């Protein structure tokens, strides 16, 4: 019985069938299978592609860097770390290699579509830094707008009159995705210059005056953004691969 167990919990063996049943009861079986299929596709690609070779010096340097960062330069300490994590040096080394190969694979998969995908997403990726004053009525909003145009301090008006949380920060909202803004507000902001007022505009049940502080256009020169888009494209590619597969769940008694 014990040899057929997937887990032993308080000396009680749990079979693979029992474990899968628990996952199913908790609504976790489909995500669990999905993760397995993703890893299956990835490993098959890493094993069969001929264009993912990684320079051995790059790998060795990554191992050295890891040991330095984790303070594992002493061979004994490193071996103890490997033992605690249930791994061996060979497996650890192969994980480093596969990590580099996976990044190379992601780059190759995303390269052909990256520019097009970036353009498709640009509305959501572009940001604008805004400040705002939020009040309950159009009349008050118009009056405050007039006062600011005549020289009143925007920040002071925000602190005194705005009902929004950011009044404590002089009305500063910070960067906001253009794609999440209501159409009427986005159109008004797009035609404004930094420092100019926009509004009053009715937003949901309140009226607001906005000041455009800065435009932050998205660019693929932003390394973090580029990496995020590559990851999204890679996940799409994985999903498309899995959709073409025939999968049967088969668990013997």
C-alpha positions as a Markdown table, in Angstrom:
| # | Residue | x | y | z |
|---|---|---|---|---|
| 1 | Unk | 0.0 | 0.0 | 0.0 |
| 2 | Unk | 2.8 | 2.4 | 1.0 |
| 3 | Unk | 4.6 | 1.9 | -2.4 |
| 4 | Unk | 1.5 | 3.1 | -4.2 |
| 5 | Unk | 1.2 | 6.2 | -2.1 |
| 6 | Unk | 1.9 | 9.6 | -3.5 |
| 7 | Unk | 2.1 | 11.2 | 0.0 |
| 8 | Unk | 2.4 | 9.9 | 3.5 |
| 9 | Unk | 0.6 | 12.2 | 6.0 |
| 10 | Unk | 0.9 | 11.3 | 9.7 |
| 11 | Unk | 1.8 | 7.8 | 8.6 |
| 12 | Unk | -1.4 | 7.7 | 6.5 |
| 13 | Unk | -0.7 | 6.9 | 2.8 |
| 14 | Unk | -2.6 | 9.0 | 0.2 |
| 15 | Unk | -2.8 | 7.5 | -3.3 |
| 16 | Unk | -2.5 | 9.5 | -6.5 |
| 17 | Unk | -6.3 | 9.0 | -7.0 |
| 18 | Unk | -7.0 | 10.4 | -3.5 |
| 19 | Unk | -4.8 | 13.4 | -4.1 |
| 20 | Unk | -6.4 | 14.2 | -7.5 |
| 21 | Unk | -9.9 | 13.9 | -5.8 |
| 22 | Unk | -8.9 | 16.4 | -3.2 |
| 23 | Unk | -7.6 | 18.8 | -5.9 |
| 24 | Unk | -10.9 | 18.3 | -7.8 |
| 25 | Unk | -13.0 | 19.0 | -4.7 |
| 26 | Unk | -11.0 | 22.2 | -4.1 |
| 27 | Unk | -11.4 | 23.4 | -7.7 |
| 28 | Unk | -7.6 | 23.1 | -8.2 |
| 29 | Unk | -7.5 | 20.1 | -10.5 |
| 30 | Unk | -7.7 | 22.0 | -13.8 |
| 31 | Unk | -5.0 | 24.5 | -12.8 |
| 32 | Unk | -2.9 | 21.6 | -11.6 |
| 33 | Unk | -3.2 | 19.8 | -14.9 |
| 34 | Unk | -2.6 | 23.1 | -16.8 |
| 35 | Unk | 0.7 | 23.6 | -15.0 |
| 36 | Unk | 1.8 | 20.1 | -15.8 |
| 37 | Unk | 1.0 | 20.6 | -19.5 |
| 38 | Unk | 2.8 | 23.9 | -19.6 |
| 39 | Unk | 5.9 | 22.3 | -18.1 |
| 40 | Unk | 5.6 | 19.4 | -20.5 |
| 41 | Unk | 5.5 | 21.7 | -23.5 |
| 42 | Unk | 8.4 | 23.8 | -22.2 |
| 43 | Unk | 10.7 | 20.8 | -21.5 |
| 44 | Unk | 9.9 | 19.3 | -24.9 |
| 45 | Unk | 10.9 | 22.5 | -26.6 |
| 46 | Unk | 14.1 | 22.9 | -24.5 |
| 47 | Unk | 15.1 | 19.3 | -25.3 |
| 48 | Unk | 14.3 | 19.4 | -29.1 |
| 49 | Unk | 15.3 | 22.9 | -30.2 |
| 50 | Unk | 18.8 | 23.1 | -31.6 |
| 51 | Unk | 19.1 | 26.9 | -31.3 |
| 52 | Unk | 19.1 | 27.3 | -27.5 |
| 53 | Unk | 22.7 | 26.5 | -26.6 |
| 54 | Unk | 24.1 | 28.5 | -23.7 |
| 55 | Unk | 27.7 | 29.4 | -23.2 |
| 56 | Unk | 29.2 | 27.3 | -20.4 |
| 57 | Unk | 31.0 | 30.4 | -19.0 |
| 58 | Unk | 27.7 | 32.2 | -18.7 |
| 59 | Unk | 26.3 | 29.3 | -16.7 |
| 60 | Unk | 29.3 | 29.0 | -14.4 |
| 61 | Unk | 29.2 | 32.8 | -13.7 |
| 62 | Unk | 25.5 | 32.5 | -12.8 |
| 63 | Unk | 26.4 | 29.8 | -10.3 |
| 64 | Unk | 29.1 | 31.9 | -8.8 |
| 65 | Unk | 26.9 | 34.9 | -8.6 |
| 66 | Unk | 24.1 | 32.9 | -6.9 |
| 67 | Unk | 26.5 | 31.5 | -4.3 |
| 68 | Unk | 27.9 | 35.0 | -3.6 |
| 69 | Unk | 24.4 | 36.5 | -3.2 |
| 70 | Unk | 23.3 | 33.6 | -0.9 |
| 71 | Unk | 26.5 | 33.6 | 1.1 |
| 72 | Unk | 27.2 | 30.0 | 0.0 |
| 73 | Unk | 30.8 | 30.4 | -1.1 |
| 74 | Unk | 32.0 | 27.8 | 1.4 |
| 75 | Unk | 31.6 | 24.3 | -0.2 |
| 76 | Unk | 30.2 | 22.8 | 3.0 |
| 77 | Unk | 27.5 | 25.5 | 3.4 |
| 78 | Unk | 26.6 | 25.1 | -0.3 |
| 79 | Unk | 26.3 | 21.3 | 0.1 |
| 80 | Unk | 24.1 | 21.8 | 3.2 |
| 81 | Unk | 21.9 | 24.2 | 1.2 |
| 82 | Unk | 21.6 | 21.6 | -1.6 |
| 83 | Unk | 20.6 | 19.0 | 0.9 |
| 84 | Unk | 18.0 | 21.3 | 2.6 |
| 85 | Unk | 16.4 | 22.0 | -0.8 |
| 86 | Unk | 16.3 | 18.3 | -1.7 |
| 87 | Unk | 18.6 | 18.7 | -4.7 |
| 88 | Unk | 22.0 | 17.9 | -6.0 |
| 89 | Unk | 24.7 | 20.0 | -7.7 |
| 90 | Unk | 23.9 | 18.4 | -11.0 |
| 91 | Unk | 20.2 | 19.1 | -10.8 |
| 92 | Unk | 20.9 | 22.7 | -9.5 |
| 93 | Unk | 23.3 | 23.2 | -12.5 |
| 94 | Unk | 20.7 | 21.9 | -15.0 |
| 95 | Unk | 18.1 | 24.2 | -13.5 |
| 96 | Unk | 20.4 | 27.2 | -14.1 |
| 97 | Unk | 21.0 | 26.0 | -17.7 |
| 98 | Unk | 17.3 | 25.5 | -18.3 |
| 99 | Unk | 16.6 | 29.0 | -16.9 |
| 100 | Unk | 18.8 | 30.6 | -19.5 |
| 101 | Unk | 17.4 | 28.4 | -22.2 |
| 102 | Unk | 13.8 | 29.3 | -21.2 |
| 103 | Unk | 14.6 | 33.0 | -21.4 |
| 104 | Unk | 16.2 | 32.5 | -24.9 |
| 105 | Unk | 13.1 | 30.5 | -25.9 |
| 106 | Unk | 10.8 | 33.3 | -24.7 |
| 107 | Unk | 12.7 | 35.8 | -26.7 |
| 108 | Unk | 12.5 | 33.7 | -29.8 |
| 109 | Unk | 8.8 | 33.1 | -29.5 |
| 110 | Unk | 8.0 | 36.7 | -28.8 |
| 111 | Unk | 10.3 | 38.3 | -31.3 |
| 112 | Unk | 8.1 | 38.0 | -34.3 |
| 113 | Unk | 5.0 | 39.5 | -32.6 |
| 114 | Unk | 6.5 | 41.8 | -30.1 |
| 115 | Unk | 6.3 | 45.1 | -32.0 |
| 116 | Unk | 2.7 | 44.4 | -33.2 |
| 117 | Unk | 1.6 | 43.3 | -29.7 |
| 118 | Unk | 3.2 | 46.5 | -28.2 |
| 119 | Unk | 1.2 | 48.7 | -30.7 |
| 120 | Unk | -2.0 | 46.8 | -29.8 |
| 121 | Unk | -1.4 | 47.4 | -26.1 |
| 122 | Unk | 0.0 | 50.9 | -26.3 |
| 123 | Unk | -3.3 | 52.6 | -25.2 |
| 124 | Unk | -3.1 | 50.7 | -21.9 |
| 125 | Unk | 0.6 | 50.9 | -21.6 |
| 126 | Unk | 0.9 | 54.7 | -22.0 |
| 127 | Unk | 0.5 | 56.6 | -18.7 |
| 128 | Unk | -0.2 | 60.1 | -17.7 |
| 129 | Unk | 0.5 | 61.7 | -14.3 |
| 130 | Unk | -2.5 | 63.6 | -13.1 |
| 131 | Unk | -3.6 | 65.7 | -10.1 |
| 132 | Unk | -7.3 | 66.2 | -9.4 |
| 133 | Unk | -9.9 | 68.1 | -7.3 |
| 134 | Unk | -13.1 | 66.2 | -6.7 |
| 135 | Unk | -16.3 | 67.9 | -5.5 |
| 136 | Unk | -20.0 | 67.0 | -5.4 |
| 137 | Unk | -21.5 | 69.6 | -7.7 |
| 138 | Unk | -20.8 | 71.1 | -11.2 |
| 139 | Unk | -21.3 | 74.6 | -9.8 |
| 140 | Unk | -18.6 | 74.3 | -7.2 |
| 141 | Unk | -16.2 | 72.7 | -9.7 |
| 142 | Unk | -16.7 | 75.6 | -12.1 |
| 143 | Unk | -16.1 | 78.1 | -9.4 |
| 144 | Unk | -12.9 | 76.4 | -8.3 |
| 145 | Unk | -11.8 | 76.1 | -11.9 |
| 146 | Unk | -12.3 | 79.9 | -12.3 |
| 147 | Unk | -10.3 | 80.6 | -9.0 |
| 148 | Unk | -7.4 | 78.5 | -10.2 |
| 149 | Unk | -7.4 | 80.2 | -13.6 |
| 150 | Unk | -7.3 | 83.6 | -11.8 |
| 151 | Unk | -4.2 | 82.6 | -9.8 |
| 152 | Unk | -5.5 | 80.5 | -6.8 |
| 153 | Unk | -3.1 | 77.7 | -5.8 |
| 154 | Unk | -4.2 | 74.3 | -7.2 |
| 155 | Unk | -2.6 | 72.4 | -4.3 |
| 156 | Unk | -4.3 | 74.5 | -1.6 |
| 157 | Unk | -7.7 | 74.3 | -3.3 |
| 158 | Unk | -7.3 | 70.5 | -3.5 |
| 159 | Unk | -6.5 | 70.3 | 0.2 |
| 160 | Unk | -9.4 | 72.5 | 1.2 |
| 161 | Unk | -12.2 | 71.3 | -1.1 |
| 162 | Unk | -11.4 | 67.9 | -2.7 |
| 163 | Unk | -13.3 | 64.9 | -1.3 |
| 164 | Unk | -10.9 | 62.4 | -2.8 |
| 165 | Unk | -8.2 | 60.5 | -0.8 |
| 166 | Unk | -5.3 | 62.1 | -2.6 |
| 167 | Unk | -6.3 | 65.6 | -1.3 |
| 168 | Unk | -3.7 | 64.9 | 1.4 |
| 169 | Unk | -1.1 | 64.8 | -1.4 |
| 170 | Unk | -2.2 | 68.1 | -2.8 |
| 171 | Unk | -4.5 | 66.3 | -5.3 |
| 172 | Unk | -1.6 | 64.3 | -6.9 |
| 173 | Unk | -3.0 | 61.0 | -8.3 |
| 174 | Unk | 0.3 | 59.8 | -9.7 |
| 175 | Unk | 0.7 | 57.8 | -13.0 |
| 176 | Unk | -2.6 | 56.5 | -14.5 |
| 177 | Unk | -3.0 | 54.2 | -17.5 |
| 178 | Unk | -4.6 | 56.1 | -20.4 |
| 179 | Unk | -6.6 | 53.0 | -21.4 |
| 180 | Unk | -8.3 | 52.9 | -18.0 |
| 181 | Unk | -9.6 | 56.5 | -18.3 |
| 182 | Unk | -13.2 | 57.3 | -19.4 |
| 183 | Unk | -13.3 | 58.2 | -23.1 |
| 184 | Unk | -14.3 | 61.8 | -22.5 |
| 185 | Unk | -11.5 | 62.4 | -20.0 |
| 186 | Unk | -8.9 | 60.6 | -22.1 |
| 187 | Unk | -9.8 | 62.8 | -25.1 |
| 188 | Unk | -9.6 | 66.0 | -23.1 |
| 189 | Unk | -6.2 | 65.0 | -21.6 |
| 190 | Unk | -4.8 | 63.9 | -24.9 |
| 191 | Unk | -5.4 | 67.5 | -26.3 |
| 192 | Unk | -3.9 | 69.2 | -23.2 |
| 193 | Unk | -0.3 | 70.1 | -22.4 |
| 194 | Unk | 1.5 | 69.5 | -19.1 |
| 195 | Unk | 0.4 | 72.1 | -16.5 |
| 196 | Unk | -3.0 | 72.7 | -18.1 |
| 197 | Unk | -6.3 | 72.2 | -16.5 |
| 198 | Unk | -9.0 | 69.8 | -17.8 |
| 199 | Unk | -12.6 | 69.9 | -16.8 |
| 200 | Unk | -14.8 | 70.2 | -14.9 |
| 201 | Unk | -15.8 | 66.7 | -16.1 |
| 202 | Unk | -18.5 | 64.5 | -14.7 |
| 203 | Unk | -17.0 | 61.2 | -13.5 |
| 204 | Unk | -19.5 | 58.7 | -12.1 |
| 205 | Unk | -21.4 | 60.7 | -9.4 |
| 206 | Unk | -18.9 | 63.5 | -8.9 |
| 207 | Unk | -17.3 | 66.4 | -10.7 |
| 208 | Unk | -13.6 | 66.7 | -11.1 |
| 209 | Unk | -11.0 | 69.2 | -12.3 |
| 210 | Unk | -7.8 | 67.6 | -13.5 |
| 211 | Unk | -4.3 | 69.0 | -14.0 |
| 212 | Unk | -2.0 | 67.2 | -16.5 |
| 213 | Unk | 1.4 | 66.9 | -14.8 |
| 214 | Unk | 3.4 | 64.7 | -17.2 |
| 215 | Unk | 2.9 | 62.2 | -20.1 |
| 216 | Unk | 4.7 | 58.9 | -19.8 |
| 217 | Unk | 4.6 | 57.2 | -23.2 |
| 218 | Unk | 5.4 | 53.5 | -23.2 |
| 219 | Unk | 8.5 | 52.3 | -25.1 |
| 220 | Unk | 10.1 | 48.9 | -25.7 |
| 221 | Unk | 13.3 | 50.5 | -24.5 |
| 222 | Unk | 11.9 | 50.0 | -21.0 |
| 223 | Unk | 13.4 | 46.6 | -20.2 |
| 224 | Unk | 10.8 | 45.7 | -17.6 |
| 225 | Unk | 7.9 | 46.4 | -19.9 |
| 226 | Unk | 9.6 | 44.5 | -22.8 |
| 227 | Unk | 10.1 | 41.5 | -20.5 |
| 228 | Unk | 6.4 | 41.7 | -19.3 |
| 229 | Unk | 5.2 | 41.7 | -22.9 |
| 230 | Unk | 7.5 | 38.8 | -23.9 |
| 231 | Unk | 6.1 | 36.8 | -20.9 |
| 232 | Unk | 2.5 | 37.6 | -22.0 |
| 233 | Unk | 3.2 | 36.5 | -25.6 |
| 234 | Unk | 4.9 | 33.3 | -24.3 |
| 235 | Unk | 1.9 | 32.4 | -22.2 |
| 236 | Unk | -0.3 | 32.9 | -25.2 |
| 237 | Unk | 2.0 | 30.6 | -27.2 |
| 238 | Unk | 1.8 | 28.0 | -24.5 |
| 239 | Unk | -2.0 | 28.1 | -24.4 |
| 240 | Unk | -2.2 | 27.7 | -28.1 |
| 241 | Unk | 0.1 | 24.7 | -28.0 |
| 242 | Unk | -1.9 | 23.1 | -25.3 |
| 243 | Unk | -5.2 | 23.7 | -27.1 |
| 244 | Unk | -3.9 | 21.5 | -30.0 |
| 245 | Unk | -3.1 | 18.6 | -27.7 |
| 246 | Unk | -5.3 | 15.6 | -26.9 |
| 247 | Unk | -5.2 | 15.1 | -23.1 |
| 248 | Unk | -6.8 | 12.2 | -21.2 |
| 249 | Unk | -6.8 | 11.9 | -17.4 |
| 250 | Unk | -6.2 | 8.3 | -16.6 |
| 251 | Unk | -5.6 | 7.0 | -13.1 |
| 252 | Unk | -5.5 | 3.3 | -12.3 |
| 253 | Unk | -7.0 | 1.9 | -9.2 |
